[in-house]
Every structure is written in C-alpha cells, then in structure tokens.
Amino acid sequence: MDYWNTSLTISTEPSQPLTTQNNGDEHQVPIIPELELIDAVYSPITLISNLPKKHLPSITNPSPPSNPSSDVTNSKRLVIIGDTHGRLTTLRSLLAKISFDNTTDHLILAGDLVTKGPDSKGLVQFARDIGASAVRGNHDDKVLEAAKWLSRIKQGKKWRGKAENEADSVSDDEEEISEKEEEANDTLDVAGRQRRNKKPKGLKPEHIAVARSLSPSQLHWLASQPIILRVGHLSGAKTAPWNAKEVVVVHGGLIPSLPLEKQDPWAVMNMRSLAYELATSSAPDNTRNEDKKKNDGNINTTHKGITTIPLDTREGEPWSRAWNRYQNLISNASKRVAVVYGHDARSGLQVDKDITINLGKSPIPISARQITGTGDQTVNVNAGRDVEIEIETEVEIESESEVKRSSDGGNGVEAERRKKKPKKFKGTRYAYGLDSGCGHGRQLSALVLEVNESGDDIVHRIEQVECE
C-alpha cells in the first residue's frame, strides 16, 4: 500500500537506531520479542503523559508592526484530530488539506484510532511513522483487551503442550499424589483456565479481528499511549480559551471538580454525561466509591458532598456542558483548563467559541432534593427531576433587567442584584469536541492551533474532509 504522496511533508527517520523487520506492508518496524509484547499489553496503563514543549506553537517576543515575524516562532502548529477509526486515506486527505509538515507540525489523535474503518493496521503504523501522539480511546482499549485475551489463550496452549512433553520424564518416585487429589487439582486447573480464557465482556468480533491484525510493535505502540495527554500552557496566548492554565486532550471526558491525577481511566475513555447524587457514604473527598457503580462499571466520585457519576449513556447532563460552566465560573481565566476530546459522534462537532452558559434547568436522572455544590455553584434538585444551578462565585454576572436599570441610573440596583439570580450568561467554550462522525462515514475534523498572522496570539481553526 502506498502511504506517501507529494502533498505531505513527512519525515520518518526514527529518533534512535532500531532493529527492524519488514512487516509485510512496506514498513520497517521495530522487532519486539513476544515476551515484551505480553509485558506491554499487560502493563499498567499510563494515566497522564506530558507533551514535549518542543511541539507547541509559541510566541517568544511579540514583534513590532514593522517587522512582524522577527521574534515569533510561528512555524509550529499543533494539529488535534478526532476519532479516525481506521480511515487512513481520510486522515491523509485531511493532513494534505492543511499542508501538514511533521518536521514542524505535530499531530495528536484524540483516541479511537482503530475499528469501524478499513485500515486500522495502516493507520496505527502511519501514526507511529510520523511520530504522532495519541490518547487511548474506548475502542483502542477494547482492542488491547482482546490482545490480552488472545495472549492468555496462546500462552495456555504453550503451557499445556510443554506439560504434555515433560510428562514422560516424570519418575515413579515423583508420582506420590493420590488419584483423588489429582482429580481435584485437574478440576481446579480446568476451572481456572476457563475463567482466564473466558472472553471479556464487551469484546466484539471487530476488536478481536483488529487485535489479530496488528503486529507486536503496533500493539506495543498503541498500549503506550496515555489516557490523558497534558499539552500544557501555550506560551504567548492572550485570548480565551487558549490562554488557560493548560490544554489537555482526552477521548471521552473529565469530571470538572477532580484534578487530572484523580480521574478514573474508564470514565475518561467512556463518559458522555454526568449524574449527581447527594453523597451518602463517609468516603473522603475525591475518592472512588466502589459500592456505587452504575451502567456496567461507571465510577462514582465523591467531592465535597456530591457524588458525581460519569455515565457512558446520555441520561445525565453532558459532561462538556458541566465542564464549560465550571471553567467559566472560575474568576481567574489563567487558572482555567481547556480540553479537546472525541468519542461523542452523535453530538457532532462542538467548537463554537462563544457559548451560552445555562444556569437554568437541565434533565438529570437523580432523586436527591438538594446537593451542596463545589464552592463555585450550588445545585438544587427539584421533585420534577430537574436541576437548577445557583451561582456562588466572585464572577459578576448581570441579568438583562439589571443592565437596563443600571444604564437608566435606576435606584436599588445592588439590592435587586442580590435578590435575583441570573439564569444564563455568555461564556467561552473550554471543551472542544472533534468527533464529527468519521466512524459513521461523515466527516473527519481537525483543530489546528497556530500563531496568528500578526504574530501576537495563538488561535485555532477547524478543518474537515468527508470520510471515504
């Protein structure tokens, strides 16, 4: 397969010498022993990785208008692309559209590199070849789980074969075990093998097929990708949201009240919405409550009196809405966090910078009557299963009537402001959703972060192509 064309500038030289082999698709890939593969797919996953700062677009010193490019490192671009799902041809078309050059640009894939599309193997190899970064998506995780399962079966067969070959060398003196004990041990061993070899819940034939298709080195690379990629602070960015404290990339979502280090890996890969309940246990804040899992393993997280339940369904409040509200209610913009994510194809592209933060009612499937908030807000739950959020923050937000009265010089404005709670206000998006449905044959979307033309700020633009 021909992966290269003249519309892209791609450097594929490895950063250090590698022992390589041809894997059958014209790629020279590192040789990884089978034992190392087993270690890779069984090793603990990486929750957070930091993107090297060398990949970030940055402004060293704003240049004078007469010489706008003298002190600006504006050649670097950070390209974040949503769920690619094995659509290598489409990915290459999108990169060609933006004239991607991996000698200066850097690519981040927001999870779900594999399944659904025709060439998961080629896409993983292409990402490796150009030195791309990625986060682990729920489909990537399932493929790795399938690889573990296949590995267990394969190792079990090898162990049984070895045992059968060695059986003839056992002396009579070593056969002291009684027939009943031997029968009991055989029963336990069979039961244990059955448990170990049982196909994990949720694995689909496509996950198993992709796991079989990937080479050991490709599985090794996929397993090494983190759950959360901390891009960091974009030096020189002046305007929201990119002047935030940091930018992160995930596949599914994040719970707003939790530090990155406290996020649950399953939830980060799978969540679409959040439900809230009044905490009933004595578990400390920011801890995982194992007794209250819902919806096939969803994790409940208790924080300051609220149990926040990440859901992989749409029954609760979209987590991105909660994230945008939470960030906008932080008075100091430099302490906010912007997140780029994928996973939610049904909601489609979520990239409008200016949004409305709705503090009115949203459908939340919870039974508690009142929930104490995180300090930034109070959540009141009505009997009609609606949630109403009241502001308790230093951010000054005026209702339309207050703005009008203030302009008219009316009296008692401050008193009215204390009594009246605004229902919504204009804000800035801090959660950018890039899954526009390439896995379903729609578009593939890229968010391109770059220095603006005047060289004094970092901005973004969205590029899309139709999926083939």
Secondary structure as GFF3:
##gff-version 3
##sequence-region A 1 468
A	DSSP	beta_strand	20	22	.	.	.	ID=ss1
A	DSSP	beta_strand	28	30	.	.	.	ID=ss2
A	DSSP	alpha_helix	34	42	.	.	.	ID=ss3
A	DSSP	beta_strand	48	50	.	.	.	ID=ss4
A	DSSP	three_ten_helix	53	55	.	.	.	ID=ss5
A	DSSP	beta_strand	58	59	.	.	.	ID=ss6
A	DSSP	beta_strand	72	73	.	.	.	ID=ss7
A	DSSP	beta_strand	78	81	.	.	.	ID=ss8
A	DSSP	alpha_helix	88	97	.	.	.	ID=ss9
A	DSSP	beta_strand	106	109	.	.	.	ID=ss10
A	DSSP	alpha_helix	120	129	.	.	.	ID=ss11
A	DSSP	beta_strand	133	134	.	.	.	ID=ss12
A	DSSP	alpha_helix	138	166	.	.	.	ID=ss13
A	DSSP	three_ten_helix	167	169	.	.	.	ID=ss14
A	DSSP	three_ten_helix	172	174	.	.	.	ID=ss15
A	DSSP	alpha_helix	179	197	.	.	.	ID=ss16
A	DSSP	alpha_helix	205	213	.	.	.	ID=ss17
A	DSSP	alpha_helix	216	223	.	.	.	ID=ss18
A	DSSP	beta_strand	228	232	.	.	.	ID=ss19
A	DSSP	beta_strand	246	249	.	.	.	ID=ss20
A	DSSP	three_ten_helix	260	262	.	.	.	ID=ss21
A	DSSP	alpha_helix	265	270	.	.	.	ID=ss22
A	DSSP	beta_strand	273	278	.	.	.	ID=ss23
A	DSSP	beta_strand	287	294	.	.	.	ID=ss24
A	DSSP	beta_strand	298	303	.	.	.	ID=ss25
A	DSSP	beta_strand	306	311	.	.	.	ID=ss26
A	DSSP	beta_strand	317	318	.	.	.	ID=ss27
A	DSSP	alpha_helix	319	328	.	.	.	ID=ss28
A	DSSP	three_ten_helix	333	335	.	.	.	ID=ss29
A	DSSP	beta_strand	337	341	.	.	.	ID=ss30
A	DSSP	beta_strand	354	358	.	.	.	ID=ss31
A	DSSP	beta_strand	361	363	.	.	.	ID=ss32
A	DSSP	beta_strand	370	371	.	.	.	ID=ss33
A	DSSP	beta_strand	377	381	.	.	.	ID=ss34
A	DSSP	beta_strand	386	391	.	.	.	ID=ss35
A	DSSP	alpha_helix	400	407	.	.	.	ID=ss36
A	DSSP	alpha_helix	413	419	.	.	.	ID=ss37
A	DSSP	beta_strand	424	428	.	.	.	ID=ss38
A	DSSP	beta_strand	431	433	.	.	.	ID=ss39
A	DSSP	three_ten_helix	438	440	.	.	.	ID=ss40
A	DSSP	beta_strand	443	451	.	.	.	ID=ss41
A	DSSP	beta_strand	458	466	.	.	.	ID=ss42
###
